[in-house]
Amino acid sequence: MSQATAEPVFETTVTALQEKKKLRRHFRRFDMFFYLICTVVTIDTIGAVASNGAEGFTWLLFLALFFFLPYGLSIAEMGSAFPQEGGPYVWSRLAFGRPVAAINSVIYWISNPIWVGGSLTIV
């Protein structure tokens, strides 16, 4: 016997659809590569690498190879599978529902003031 399962329905307004038509992809590979470098290698990273010398640079390369590359590939896969505007919120909403997506978004945005504060402290 098959049971009917209720799937969540996400409503989209006419205004949201009109706004989505305005979105254009502007970044190319060259732009994305240097955007990645600018977001990963920040002021605090440069300070940590400089204080540790060659060992710090080696660890930066190790992290780039074993953390940033797989992370970038997984985000690229998620972005191509779910091209809607909203990124991690949309992905977690589709997988786990709105409450988990809301918590995911809050945790994501909590990290921003921490990094900004850390960068201001270094400056």
Sequence and secondary structure as in RCSB ss.txt:
>XXXX:A:sequence
MSQATAEPVFETTVTALQEKKKLRRHFRRFDMFFYLICTVVTIDTIGAVASNGAEGFTWLLFLALFFFLPYGLSI
AEMGSAFPQEGGPYVWSRLAFGRPVAAINSVIYWISNPIWVGGSLTIV
>XXXX:A:secstr
             HHHHHHHHT      HHHHHHHHHHHHS HHHHHHHHHHTHHHHHHHHHHIIIIIHHHHHHH
HHHHHH  STTTHHHHHHHHH HHHHHHHHHHHHHHHHHHHHHHHHH 
